[in-house]
Amino acid sequence: MHNFDTIIIGGGPSGLQTTHFLSANNLKVALFEKDPGIGMDMVCSGVISKEAFQRFDLLTDSIKGRLKEAGH
């Protein structure tokens, strides 16, 4: 039996970023992805940073649109 502090479902940008952050802060994290590859052939409806693409070597051809500005 394995004990984890948290379980992340989905190996897309948000799941990878969250897993990285939590494990870097000494939490035991399990990441589950239904597809054979992590971070591949994903559909992301959210906004993610350029840092996520660089950190996880994500394919930039998956970008469908770019955010020009955000309100505060």
C-alpha positions in Angstrom: 0.0 0.0 0.0 1.2 3.5 -0.9 0.6 6.6 1.1 0.5 10.0 -0.6 -0.2 13.5 0.7 -2.1 14.2 -2.5 -3.1 12.6 -5.8 -3.2 14.6 -9.1 -5.5 13.4 -11.9 -4.3 14.4 -15.3 -0.8 15.0 -16.8 -1.6 18.2 -18.6 0.0 21.5 -17.9 -1.9 22.2 -14.7 -1.4 18.7 -13.4 2.3 18.8 -14.1 2.8 22.2 -12.6 0.9 21.3 -9.5 2.8 18.0 -9.1 6.1 19.8 -9.5 5.2 22.5 -6.9 3.9 20.1 -4.3 6.8 17.6 -4.7 9.3 20.5 -4.5 7.7 21.3 -1.2 8.4 17.8 0.2 4.9 16.3 -0.3 4.4 12.8 -1.5 2.5 13.2 -4.8 1.0 10.6 -7.2 0.2 11.7 -10.7 -2.2 9.6 -12.8 -2.7 10.1 -16.5 -5.0 7.9 -18.7 -3.0 8.4 -21.9 0.3 6.6 -22.4 2.3 9.8 -22.6 2.3 12.7 -20.1 1.8 16.2 -21.6 1.1 14.9 -25.1 -2.0 15.4 -27.3 -3.7 17.6 -24.7 -6.5 20.0 -24.9 -6.2 22.9 -22.5 -9.0 25.3 -22.0 -7.3 27.3 -19.4 -4.6 29.9 -19.4 -1.0 28.7 -18.7 2.2 30.6 -18.6 5.2 30.5 -20.9 7.1 29.1 -18.0 5.0 25.9 -18.1 5.8 25.4 -21.7 9.5 25.9 -21.1 9.6 23.8 -17.8 7.8 20.8 -19.2 9.0 21.1 -22.9 5.4 21.4 -24.1 4.7 21.7 -27.8 3.9 25.3 -28.7 1.9 24.2 -31.8 -0.8 23.2 -29.3 -1.6 26.8 -28.6 -4.9 27.8 -30.1 -5.0 31.4 -29.0 -2.9 34.0 -27.0 -4.1 36.2 -24.2 -3.4 39.8 -25.0 -4.3 41.3 -21.6 -6.0 40.5 -18.4 -8.2 42.6 -16.1 -7.5 43.1 -12.5 
